Each structure stands twice: as C-alpha cells, then as structure tokens.
Amino acid sequence: MADMTPPAEGLSADVETLSFEQARDELVRVVAELEQGAPTLEQSLALWTRGEQLAARCEEWLLGAKRRLDEARATRADDA
C-alpha cells in the first residue's frame, strides 16, 4: 500500500489537482477499504485522513459549480 499520510495542514498537492470525478472515485475506494477494515490502526487513520481530503475536494468542486450556476441565474435575471 502506498504511503497515504497527508501533510500536516490543508490538502495534499495531488488532491488539489484531482477532478471531481477522480476525487469521488478515489473516495469511494477509500470508504470501501475502511469498511473492510484496514490491517492496522495507523493505516485506518491514514485512509480516514485521505478520505477527509478527498471529501473536501469534492465539496470544493460542488461549491464552485453552485457558485457558477448562481452567477448564471443572476445574469439571466438581469437580462430579463
């Protein structure tokens, strides 16, 4: 298993580059692995932390999409 220990703060650099779909797919994999039970507590904690980072990345994408939709609606309302 690759070392999944995240940096002390913020998202790790590789998470910041993931698309929504990539982050979501990896999050699904992490959750499945956690549900199966990692061999050690340390691995479980690393997976949990990675999952938190991935969930934050997905939320970032979703909030950005919502913001764009709100702006488009506002523009459309101004044009009407």
Protein Blocks (a to p, Z undefined) as FASTA:
>chain_A
ZZfbdcfbdcdfklmmpcfklmmmmmmmmmmmmmnopabfklmmmmmmmmmmmmmmmmmm
mmmmmmmmmmmmmmmmmmZZ
